[in-house]
């Protein structure tokens, strides 16, 4: 059973930082590219970042480029999202996915507010 457990969210002031983690299970993690996406209240889910199987190639949404960094540790079945210079518009529930697999975790709430 494919499972994702996201964590690390919270309330942070504008300009602050957070590091999200997503632990995956139920499949061979090292064989799949991973994605972080987010969904704000009343909005469609949007792509945030993607990392390939070995971690050597990454992609970012224009809105987070230069502020967010995706990484992975295949030994720990974990993908990370380091977020700096957070803005109120980054407020959303953040989810991780494996490219080509179903399943979804509960997400982790990120709120950027003063």
Beta strands, then each sheet from edge to edge (+ up, - down):
strand 1: 3-7
strand 2: 10-12
strand 3: 18-25
strand 4: 34-39
strand 5: 46-51
strand 6: 58-60
strand 7: 68-73
strand 8: 78-83
strand 9: 92-98
strand 10: 108-112
sheet 1: 1+ 3- 8+ 7-
sheet 2: 2+ 10+ 9- 4+ 5- 6+
end
